[in-house]
Amino acid sequence: MNGALDQLFLAATLLVPLAMAGLPIVRPWRDRALRLLPLAPLPALAAVFLVADGTTLVLPDLLLGARLAIGEQAPPFLLMATLLWSFAGLYASHALADDPRRGGFSASWCLTLTGNLGVFLAGDVVSFYVLFAMVSFGAYPLVVHDRTEEAVSAGRVYIALAVLGEVAIFAGLLLASVGVGSLLIEDVRDYLPLSPNQPHALAFLLVGLGLKAGLVPLHIWLPLAHPVAPTPASAVLSGAIVKAGIFGLMQFLPLGFTLDVWASLLTTLGVVTAYYGVLVGLTQRRPKTILAYSTLSQMGLVMALLGTALRAPPEALPPDVVLAAAGFFALHHGFAKGALFFSVGVAEKAGRRVLPWIMAVAALLALAVAGLPFTGGALAKLALKEAMPDGPPLTFVVFSAIGTTLLLGRFVLQLAQTGKDSDDARPAAASVVAWLAVSALALVVPWLVFEAITGAPAATALEPEKLWDGMWPILAAAGIALLAAAEPGSDLAAPAGRSGRMMLAALRRLPRPRLPEPTVLDAAVVRSGALAERLETGLVRWSIAGTVLLALALLTILTLLL
Amino acid sequence: MTAFLPVALLLTALVPAGIIFFLPDNRERLRAFINLTGAVLKLVLVGYMLLSVMGGAVYEARFPLVPGLDLWLRADALALLFIALSAFLWLLTTIYAIAYFAGGENLSRFFGFFSLCVAATVGIALAGTAITFFVFYELLTLATWPLVVHKGNAASLAAGRSYLAYTLSGSAVFLTGIVFLTAGTGPIVFVDPPDMAAVEPWLARTAFVLMVGGLAVKAAMVPLHGWLPIAMAAPAPVSALLHAVAVVKAGAFGIVRVIYDVYGTEVVQDLDLGLPLAVLASITIIYGSLQALRQNDIKRRLAYSTVSQVSYIILGASLAGPFATIGGLVHLVHQGLMKITLFFCAGLLDEKLKITRIDQLDGVGRRMPLSMLAFSIAALGMIGVPPTAGFVSKWYLGIGGLQAGEIWVVFVLVASSILNAAYFLPLLYRAWFVPLPDSPDGERRVAGAIERPWSFVAPPLVTALTALLVGLFAASPLSPLAWATLIAERTYLP
């Protein structure tokens, strides 16, 4: 079924937000553009449900022959991204109504959205690359929006690594597509295990896509950039945009083939990321930064999962099971993390009377991320575990839930310090709606779509054994927290006792990752400049003389010969 | 008809030149009219010829120059690629230059040489033999000099001197190379390449080194690039044309001709000349970017960027294989579109706000939004951010490099992209994200009538939009990519 209407729908998913990015240029429409933000992702949302399976939009003249389709893995990502972007748009449309830079904000919001949705729809490598770049560059204005020193400095790290990621993806796609004879993503992926360029291609792709998803050690931009953006932008950055990297890995990694080195590398880095995120996150004080580290940690789990699937069955589970689990996990994490970021924004505007309620909802979401039974998160954890073969990686994933509970528990406690110094201050209605809606989505939607995505009945999660699997890490974490709290002068940051505290203190002393200050950079340029200047002056002087001499010498030889 | 069109193409620029030289300086309108008529006529002719050449037609005209040496004009697909670019950009540059110089002095002299310069470019493109090429190549050198020194100040005159010293020595070496090879093979006719099998390899190699070495001066390959940053003393429209179509491109185009139509790609690889040239081009790409990074003067930064970017064309030509060829050829057009945009904008900044240095760019995006929009598109294109034109060039060059078995080409492209980002993004950051220095909030000061007249601002907007569209619709049959593919097909599948 490839109806013209379906194709038109598919085109509209990207054209509508793209066109809306142009609205704020016309000054009288600047405010309207902001108010319309919640509507921008709706065509894509509708497309998830309405467009017939297998619809492909081929645009032979566009780029190097573009192709859009809702592929097998796309629906959970699209569903999560469209809803989250839509509610975040609602939040933004009120939170930024009086912002002097709202025009630029709306424009880059819509550009980033277009790219984010497009990454999930791209059928060929060039479209994928174009849309991925749109996400990376489009999000920069969102990161630096507040123009504080901190935002600008985070923006500098962000853009430097974004450029690095873009060129890495470029090189990876080049290396992977040469010799394929087609630019379709599936053809490129299928050829990858055979390609003579496989090691280079995989290395570049892993760097480029892993960077976006926060793979340690490429993560340094993420905890800096996600928290400094305005709250709705933080929510989509941490909820939806990191998934572009995950989705890219799902698209390009040749799962199901035995690539032992890559399997070990990605699994190890994934596990390291998962635990590193928890450990460093525990040392942080600002709620948004803690959430960013939690994102790091959760994405580490997905990458560890994908890593285990870089082996052929029976050593690994079949690729479609793994991909479905990764998609489902991403769906839940997107909603939950988005809602948690909203809760920070809501809490900042809340007085003492409503703050406890906000913290209660946040705590529920936090436990959901840790896998609390009966929440959507329990299903996400279940899908993840069922898709991994028995072995150390699985054990690491299981135990990570303790860390997640501690980390997000600390987040909830820190949230208590953010409220307004008044009794009755209330957050704006729109932000509360967005926050509660996305919280509800996080808790409920996974139950509705579990079977459709993973093929297993959601009731599996209600078996007593599974309930206990979900429950004990949380209880263990609670125990650790109580023990730590019982020790005088300590807090949740010291879950593993004295040695743990010492390690964390050492971590805290680590310099915060940031690029050299401009002055330092300038000094470096000046120093290297002196050398370059000398080289250049020498070359310039040498080259005139050299050219003439060469010409004369050869003329002489020539005349002698003739 | 077949002989008429190439000649007519030359005349559309030569005749205006001839008339304009004798116009009094104050006949501005008449001069503009003649200039624009020539430019539009040329564009129409080129459009017609593009269609016919696509269908397989070839236009030729021969005139005896001296006994035994013919002046031979021939419009093949490669020639038209270059001519189409120059016709399009000439029209826009003329419009821009008229606005730029409004009320200036010595304008008949300027526009006369300007037209002559374009005529020489057309001649270079159409040249069917090495000697014809050389004649126009020299005409270009001489016609450009008065443009470089147009301002008449000390810096311009010094720039002019260094320009002549470089290019004339380069031409001498080039000519030596032609003579050298001609002595071994007889007259070098591009359509009928000399039989290299009959030539001693050492002679063939020496001649190649001389010819390419001579051409490399205008193509600004390191270490022969020294004249280019100095020539920044010229007025903005001249820099724009110099960097985008005329001088620098003439050198690159010459190298492309030597590789494809004198030696042929196979011979170049058999003689082991391809790889060294590719390495030299790569060194130039990286070195030019490194030097660009440390310039604070906008035009000088752009000049070093040209040094770097033009060598993409040479890199593409020196790697064997259709994709590399396509990448190199299409970059001839893409670089032209993007670089002319950047220079147009640099000229606007200088004329309207007296901004010549990067540290003066703070908040300028609010005062000249249209110009900076064009500038941003072109700069992102230079970095290779998709979907701009630069991305398409890099993609084809990268695939070409890999097909030739040279994986390091990918690393050169990656390094170059990073360097390009490092020297272009700070400009965009200052222009768009830093507030104007004299208004702390930077929000309310919006330009009223700075970006006027339209003939001054429209050219960079048109070129920037084109640079975006040729990338966005690269696969369309009307794109430069399609034309470059056609040339590559005719080269590799005769």
Chai-1 contact restraints between the chains, C-beta under 6 A:
chainA,res_idxA,chainB,res_idxB,connection_type,confidence,min_distance_angstrom,max_distance_angstrom,comment,restraint_id
A,D61,B,F473,contact,1.0,0.0,6.0,A-B,restraint_1
A,D61,B,A475,contact,1.0,0.0,6.0,A-B,restraint_2
A,D61,B,S476,contact,1.0,0.0,6.0,A-B,restraint_3
A,L64,B,A474,contact,1.0,0.0,6.0,A-B,restraint_4
A,L64,B,A475,contact,1.0,0.0,6.0,A-B,restraint_5
A,G65,B,A475,contact,1.0,0.0,6.0,A-B,restraint_6
A,P100,B,E443,contact,1.0,0.0,6.0,A-B,restraint_7
A,Y129,B,P386,contact,1.0,0.0,6.0,A-B,restraint_8
A,V130,B,P386,contact,1.0,0.0,6.0,A-B,restraint_9
A,V130,B,P387,contact,1.0,0.0,6.0,A-B,restraint_10
A,A133,B,V385,contact,1.0,0.0,6.0,A-B,restraint_11
A,A133,B,P386,contact,1.0,0.0,6.0,A-B,restraint_12
A,V163,B,A421,contact,1.0,0.0,6.0,A-B,restraint_13
A,V167,B,V414,contact,1.0,0.0,6.0,A-B,restraint_14
A,V167,B,S417,contact,1.0,0.0,6.0,A-B,restraint_15
A,V167,B,I418,contact,1.0,0.0,6.0,A-B,restraint_16
A,A171,B,V410,contact,1.0,0.0,6.0,A-B,restraint_17
A,A171,B,V414,contact,1.0,0.0,6.0,A-B,restraint_18
A,L174,B,G398,contact,1.0,0.0,6.0,A-B,restraint_19
A,L174,B,V410,contact,1.0,0.0,6.0,A-B,restraint_20
A,V178,B,I399,contact,1.0,0.0,6.0,A-B,restraint_21
A,V178,B,L402,contact,1.0,0.0,6.0,A-B,restraint_22
A,V525,B,R294,contact,1.0,0.0,6.0,A-B,restraint_23
A,G529,B,R294,contact,1.0,0.0,6.0,A-B,restraint_24
A,A532,B,R294,contact,1.0,0.0,6.0,A-B,restraint_25
A,L539,B,P223,contact,1.0,0.0,6.0,A-B,restraint_26
A,V540,B,G226,contact,1.0,0.0,6.0,A-B,restraint_27
A,S543,B,P223,contact,1.0,0.0,6.0,A-B,restraint_28
A,S543,B,L224,contact,1.0,0.0,6.0,A-B,restraint_29
A,S543,B,G226,contact,1.0,0.0,6.0,A-B,restraint_30
A,I544,B,A165,contact,1.0,0.0,6.0,A-B,restraint_31
A,T547,B,S169,contact,1.0,0.0,6.0,A-B,restraint_32
A,V548,B,S169,contact,1.0,0.0,6.0,A-B,restraint_33
A,A551,B,S169,contact,1.0,0.0,6.0,A-B,restraint_34
A,A551,B,A172,contact,1.0,0.0,6.0,A-B,restraint_35
A,A551,B,V173,contact,1.0,0.0,6.0,A-B,restraint_36
A,L554,B,T176,contact,1.0,0.0,6.0,A-B,restraint_37
A,L555,B,T176,contact,1.0,0.0,6.0,A-B,restraint_38
